Each structure stands twice: as C-alpha cells, then as structure tokens.
Amino acid sequence: MSFTADRLLLFGATGDLAQRMLLPSLFALDADDLLAPGLKIIGTARSSMSDSEYRNFARAALEKYLPADRRGRMAEFLNRLSYQTLDATTLEGYDDLAKKVGTPQNGLAIFLSTAPSLFEPTIKGLQSAGLTGENVRMCLEKPLGTDLATSCEINDAVAEAFPEDRIFRIDHYLGKETVQNLLALRFANIMFEPLWNAAHIDHVQITVAETVGLEGRVAFYDDAGAIRDMVQNHMLQLLALVAMEPPAHFDATAVRDEKVKVLRALRPVQPAQTVTGQYRAGAIGGNAVPGYDEELGKPSDTETFVAIKAHVDNWRWKGVPFYLRTGKRMPKRVTEIVIQFACVPHSIFEGKGATMQPNRLVIGIQPEENITLSLMAKVPGLDREGIRLRSVPLNIAMPDVFSGAVRRIAYERLLLDLVEGDQTLFVRRDEVEAQWEWIDAIRAGWKADDVTPKTYTAGSWGPSAAIALAERDGVTWHE
C-alpha cells in the first residue's frame, strides 16, 4: 500500500543513534522543505520526559552534532516533536502511546531502534494498541539477530503484524551517495557493463577499515565480532551491488531480486580462505592506543579483523575472487571497492621496453567519495631508448563535480524513503537470510577447526596472514 506518512514514531528516541543521526537527519530534511508540513514526529523511550523536555533534549543533540551554519529554523522543527514515556517490555503504556500518536490522515511510519530482544514485545504492544494497521509501516535498525535462527525469529515476529511490503530493514550503507553511484556507474555508462565479467576482471577487493576501537560498544562488539558487525550486512550488500545482473527497472522488487541471486550464488568458504585477527596495543595517528583485551578488560577470542576470499559461482563471475577485508584499529579510515581489470592479452610495446599495468577502478565510499580509473599512457619524450608507459589516474571527486548539490548523510535519504514508502534501498528478508546462511557456515568452519584470531598491532593492516591470503594469488591489497 503506497502512502506518505504524516506520523513518524521513533522508538529509542533518546539513544545514541537518535542523537547522532536520526534527529539531525530529520532536521536537515525539514530545513530543506522535504518533510510535509503536517508530519508529526513522536519519540518514545524508557526515560521519563515531557514534550518540552524532549524538545530541549533534541535541541542539545542538534547543537552538538550539527555544524553551526546548519541550525536555522530549529524552532519550527522542534515544534514537530512530542514524546511519550514507554516501557516496551510490557503492554501497559501502549494505549497511551497510541493516544499520543493520534489518528494519522495518511499513515504512520515506525522506526524501531532498540535492542533486538525488544522487537517481539514491541510488536505485541503495537498490535494491542491498534498501531499495526494497513496504513502503518515498520522500519528495523540492525542488528537483526546474531545468526540465521535468531534472524528468522525476529523476522517471524515482525511478519505477524506486518507484510513484507510494509517492512523496511535498514542497512545505512545503501543510503550513501557513492554506493548508489555504483549502480549509475555500471548501468548508465556503455563502456563498463560489457567489461563487467570474468573475461575482463581479474579480481575485486572490498575494504572497510576503521581506526576506532570499541568506542563504547563493548558488550555488543564482543558478542558480534567483525564478521557479524560488518561482513554480514554492509560488505555483503556492497558485494551484491558489484556483482548483480542489470535489473529490468530501478525499483525495489527488481533491484532486490538481482541482489539476492548473487547472495545465493556465494560459494561456501573454507577456513583456509579466511584470516581472523585481534588488535594489540599500538599507535593510530601518532597516538598510543590499547589492545582489544585491554579495552575489554579480559581475554577474548572475538575477531576485530577478518579477511575472506569469496567467489560468486555464476556465469558472469566464475573464477573471479572477491577479497573482503575489514578491521578495527587500521592505519586509516576507508571504505572502498577496487575493480582490478585483467591485463591486455598482448602488448605491442613489449619489444620497445615498455611495461604494462592492468587498469584499475577504485570507488571510494568514505571518508572521501570519489571514483578513480587508472589508464596506461605514454610518457612524453622522443623514445630513442624505448617507449615508456605509465599508469595515470582519471579522478572524479564527487563533492567537486557536484559542488552545487547538497551532500546528505545516509539516514536523510533512508528516513525520507521510509516516510514516502520507497523500499529500493532497504533489505528484503530473503537477502538477510541468505547473508546469514553464508556467514553461519563460515563461523561453523572456524569452530570446527578451532580457529582463533591472530594478533596484529594497532595501526597496521592486520595479520600478515591476510597479506599472504591475497599474495599467494599474485594479488596485492590496495592501500
């Protein structure tokens, strides 16, 4: 059912995500007149607050996380906000919440940013208060379980009240501008798609590197580890976008149909095709940082780094390795996709002493959004001692190219899509479950082989075994 909601209900409205992302994103949309004038935003959490106290809370968050030059029209935005105290674990209080929400003219969008353990009681509470009707859609923030079984439990609980076409599962990477530009690069330019296959691409690298450590996520991270925190969602979504077939249309069904085909074609990974690591004390940017065990306060077998050699077993990608790498306490913060093309089949310049390098496409997602294509070019000169060739970059810095456009954070787009009912950049249930099935098999292999993380120094690119994972195939990680 298509509708633009005129009520937005935020669970976890006093949490870190609400302060850092949700409230600033909604304010930015309001400042640019992208929210309907009648949209009301209701926050709810366990904390006891009045409407005015929550507006003061929201004002403090906006002043902390928004630059000073983007704080205009704050009073107008704050007037949209109201608040209802709620203990989500009991049915008491949901009727009062329903009264606070009121009767939407068009519909209600709910954003559930709570611990997964609260999903089922929250759904039951919403049902009891009549807040799950045909004009209500539900948005779920990750993590959606810790394995396939728990993910299915969550999805089953939500499916009791909401059909799939009214469930919006967030992976905020899909809201990033450069991630969406990957689709434009592939499917809006004639020169790439004919080469986007095993005949012309040697390998693909996907790196998500962080400089931070636990940063207040001690309990969650030690239970999750790098493979569940990053690979299961963000990195597999990036891989699916790189590897998917061209959809017939740019809409939710067509795009997600093609992504899930890729995820189901992932070859099972053996432990020998993976490397896990855990950082020890070192230095980041010249500053000393403690090791994971020191931050945690106890020994742990949780991996803070993982590298995987993956394959997509279909016609397009048969034989092309996808190298995935993510870790904490890396030398720099970077998320990028590297498409390494194959070498030319024959060099006409070899007899003139020239050396060749294969073309490479680098798609930078963060912190800089850019696209770089390396091409071979002749070095100027008379060439009396032979022809010299050099790899030269063609750089497209997205902020420079689109200098007049507003650069938006991922949650701005995703929240607007939620309100308007566009599921294209949200994850479908069969995608989530295909991702978990692949990840669970890897973790089961680690358990069977008693794999424990190798140590690496904070500020390095992970264990040396990760370098060997690629180098034994003649591949060097892009750094």
Residue pairs with C-beta under 8 A, 6 or more apart in sequence:
1 134
1 135
1 165
1 166
2 421
3 106
3 107
3 135
3 421
4 36
4 106
4 107
4 419
4 420
4 421
5 39
5 104
5 106
5 107
5 108
5 109
5 137
5 418
5 419
5 420
5 421
6 36
6 38
6 39
6 40
6 104
6 105
6 106
6 107
7 39
7 40
7 42
7 101
7 102
7 104
7 107
7 108
7 109
8 26
8 39
8 40
8 41
8 42
8 108
8 109
8 110
8 111
8 415
8 418
8 419
9 42
9 44
9 97
9 101
9 108
9 109
9 110
9 111
9 131
10 18
10 22
10 41
10 42
10 43
10 44
10 111
10 113
11 44
11 45
11 88
11 110
11 111
11 112
11 113
11 114
11 122
12 18
12 45
12 112
12 113
12 114
12 141
13 22
13 43
13 44
13 45
13 54
13 83
14 43
14 45
14 47
14 49
14 54
14 57
15 45
15 113
15 114
16 216
17 113
17 141
18 43
18 61
18 113
19 61
19 64
19 65
20 61
20 65
21 172
21 409
21 411
22 111
22 113
22 411
22 415
23 58
23 61
23 62
23 65
24 61
24 62
24 65
24 66
24 409
25 409
25 411
25 412
25 415
26 35
26 41
26 77
26 415
27 62
27 66
27 74
27 77
28 66
28 70
28 408
28 409
28 412
29 35
29 412
29 415
29 416
30 73
30 76
30 77
30 80
31 70
31 72
31 73
31 77
32 406
34 416
35 80
35 416
35 419
38 105
39 80
39 419
40 80
40 82
40 102
41 80
41 81
41 82
42 81
42 82
42 83
42 84
42 97
42 100
42 101
43 54
43 58
43 81
43 82
43 83
43 84
44 83
44 84
44 85
44 86
44 97
44 100
45 85
45 86
46 85
46 86
46 87
46 88
47 85
48 85
49 57
49 83
49 85
50 83
51 81
51 82
51 83
53 83
54 81
54 82
54 83
55 78
55 79
55 81
58 78
58 81
59 74
59 78
62 71
62 74
63 71
82 100
84 93
84 96
84 97
84 100
85 93
86 93
86 94
86 96
86 97
87 93
88 114
88 118
88 121
88 122
88 125
89 118
89 121
90 121
90 125
91 124
91 125
91 128
93 125
94 125
94 126
94 128
94 129
94 131
95 128
95 129
97 125
97 129
97 131
98 129
98 130
98 131
101 108
101 131
104 135
106 135
107 135
107 136
107 137
108 131
108 135
108 136
108 137
109 136
109 137
109 139
109 418
109 419
110 126
110 131
110 136
110 137
110 138
110 139
111 139
111 141
111 415
111 418
112 119
112 122
112 138
112 139
112 140
112 141
113 141
114 122
114 141
116 143
116 144
116 145
116 150
116 154
119 140
119 154
119 157
119 158
120 153
120 154
120 157
123 132
123 157
123 158
123 160
123 161
126 132
126 136
126 161
127 160
127 161
132 138
132 161
132 162
136 162
136 166
137 162
137 166
137 167
137 168
137 418
137 421
138 158
138 161
138 162
138 166
138 167
138 168
139 168
139 169
139 170
139 418
139 426
140 154
140 158
140 167
140 168
140 169
140 170
141 170
142 169
142 170
142 171
142 233
143 220
143 224
143 228
143 229
144 151
144 154
144 155
144 169
144 432
145 151
145 152
145 153
145 154
145 436
146 223
146 224
146 228
147 436
147 439
147 440
147 443
148 433
148 436
148 437
148 440
151 432
151 433
151 436
152 433
155 429
155 432
155 433
158 167
159 167
159 429
164 428
164 429
165 423
167 429
168 417
168 418
168 423
168 426
169 426
169 427
169 428
169 429
169 432
170 414
170 426
170 427
171 233
171 234
171 237
171 426
171 427
172 410
172 411
172 414
173 179
173 233
173 234
173 237
173 238
173 365
173 410
174 180
174 237
174 410
174 414
174 425
174 426
174 427
175 409
175 410
175 411
175 412
175 413
175 414
175 425
176 365
176 366
176 369
176 410
177 369
177 398
177 407
177 408
178 363
178 364
178 365
178 366
178 369
178 370
178 371
178 398
179 238
179 241
179 365
180 425
181 363
181 369
181 371
181 398
182 241
182 242
182 337
182 363
183 241
183 250
183 255
185 192
185 363
185 371
186 192
186 193
186 196
186 246
187 193
187 246
193 246
195 201
195 341
196 316
197 316
197 317
198 316
198 317
198 318
198 319
198 320
199 342
200 341
200 342
201 320
201 339
201 340
201 341
201 342
202 320
202 340
202 341
202 342
202 343
202 358
203 320
203 321
203 322
203 323
203 340
203 473
203 475
204 239
204 242
204 243
204 320
204 321
204 322
204 323
204 337
204 338
204 339
204 340
205 322
205 323
205 325
205 336
205 337
205 338
205 340
205 475
205 477
205 478
206 235
206 238
206 239
206 242
206 322
206 323
206 324
206 325
206 336
206 337
206 338
207 325
207 326
207 334
207 335
207 336
207 338
207 477
207 478
208 230
208 234
208 235
208 325
208 326
208 334
208 335
209 325
209 326
209 327
209 330
209 331
209 332
209 333
209 334
209 335
209 461
210 326
210 327
210 328
210 329
210 330
210 333
211 284
211 285
211 328
211 329
211 330
211 331
211 332
211 333
212 328
212 329
212 333
213 279
213 289
213 290
213 292
213 295
213 328
213 329
213 458
214 221
214 292
214 295
214 296
214 328
218 295
218 296
221 229
221 302
222 296
222 300
222 302
223 302
224 302
225 302
225 303
225 304
225 306
226 276
226 303
226 304
226 305
226 306
226 326
226 327
226 328
227 276
227 303
227 306
227 439
227 442
227 443
228 439
230 306
230 326
231 306
231 308
231 324
231 326
231 439
232 435
232 436
232 439
233 427
233 435
235 324
235 326
236 263
236 435
236 438
236 439
237 259
237 427
237 431
238 337
238 365
239 262
239 310
239 312
239 322
239 324
240 259
240 260
240 262
240 263
240 431
241 259
242 322
242 337
242 339
243 262
243 312
243 316
243 317
243 322
244 255
244 258
244 259
244 261
244 262
245 258
245 261
245 316
246 258
247 254
247 255
247 257
247 258
248 254
250 424
251 424
252 422
252 423
252 424
252 426
255 424
256 423
256 424
256 427
256 428
256 431
259 431
260 428
260 430
260 431
260 434
261 314
262 312
262 314
263 431
263 434
263 435
263 438
264 434
265 312
265 313
265 314
265 317
266 310
266 311
266 312
266 313
266 434
266 438
267 310
267 311
267 312
267 313
268 438
268 441
269 308
269 309
269 310
269 438
269 441
269 442
269 445
270 445
271 442
271 445
271 446
271 448
271 449
271 451
273 308
273 309
273 310
273 469
274 306
274 307
274 308
274 309
274 442
274 445
274 446
274 451
274 469
275 305
275 306
275 307
275 454
275 462
275 463
275 465
275 466
275 469
276 303
276 305
276 306
276 446
276 451
276 452
276 453
276 454
276 463
277 303
277 304
277 305
277 306
277 327
277 453
277 454
277 455
277 456
277 462
277 463
277 465
277 466
278 291
278 292
278 293
278 300
278 301
278 302
278 303
278 304
278 305
278 453
278 454
278 455
278 456
279 291
279 292
279 304
279 305
279 327
279 328
279 329
279 455
279 456
279 457
279 458
280 291
280 292
280 293
280 455
280 456
280 457
280 458
281 288
281 289
281 290
281 291
281 294
281 457
281 458
282 288
282 289
282 291
282 329
282 457
282 458
282 459
282 460
283 289
283 458
283 459
284 329
284 331
284 458
284 459
289 329
289 458
289 459
291 458
292 300
292 302
292 304
292 328
292 329
293 299
293 300
301 452
301 453
302 453
303 453
304 327
304 328
304 329
304 453
305 325
305 326
305 327
305 328
305 453
305 456
305 462
305 463
305 466
306 324
306 325
306 326
306 327
307 323
307 324
307 325
307 462
307 466
307 469
307 470
308 323
308 324
308 325
308 442
309 321
309 322
309 323
309 469
309 470
309 473
310 321
310 322
310 323
310 324
311 317
311 318
311 319
311 320
311 321
311 322
312 320
312 322
321 473
321 475
323 469
323 470
323 475
323 477
325 462
325 466
325 477
327 456
327 461
327 462
329 458
329 459
330 459
330 460
330 461
330 462
331 459
331 460
331 461
333 366
333 367
334 364
334 366
334 367
335 364
335 365
335 366
336 362
336 363
336 364
336 365
336 478
337 362
337 363
337 365
338 360
338 361
338 362
338 363
338 478
339 360
339 361
339 362
339 363
340 358
340 360
340 475
341 358
341 359
341 360
341 361
342 358
343 356
343 358
344 356
344 358
347 354
347 356
349 356
349 387
349 389
350 356
352 383
352 386
352 387
353 385
353 386
353 387
353 388
354 386
354 387
354 388
354 389
355 389
356 376
356 389
357 374
357 376
357 391
359 373
359 374
359 375
359 376
360 372
360 373
360 374
360 391
360 478
361 371
361 372
361 373
361 374
362 370
362 371
362 372
362 373
362 374
362 478
363 370
363 371
364 370
364 371
364 372
368 397
369 397
369 398
369 399
370 395
370 396
370 397
370 398
371 395
371 396
371 398
372 393
372 394
372 395
372 396
373 393
373 394
374 391
374 392
374 393
374 394
375 391
375 392
375 393
375 394
376 389
376 390
376 391
376 392
377 389
377 390
377 391
377 392
378 387
378 388
378 389
378 390
379 388
379 389
379 390
381 388
399 407
413 425
414 425
414 426
417 423
417 424
417 425
417 426
445 451
454 463
454 465
455 463
456 462
456 463
461 467
461 477
461 479
466 477
467 477
470 476
470 477
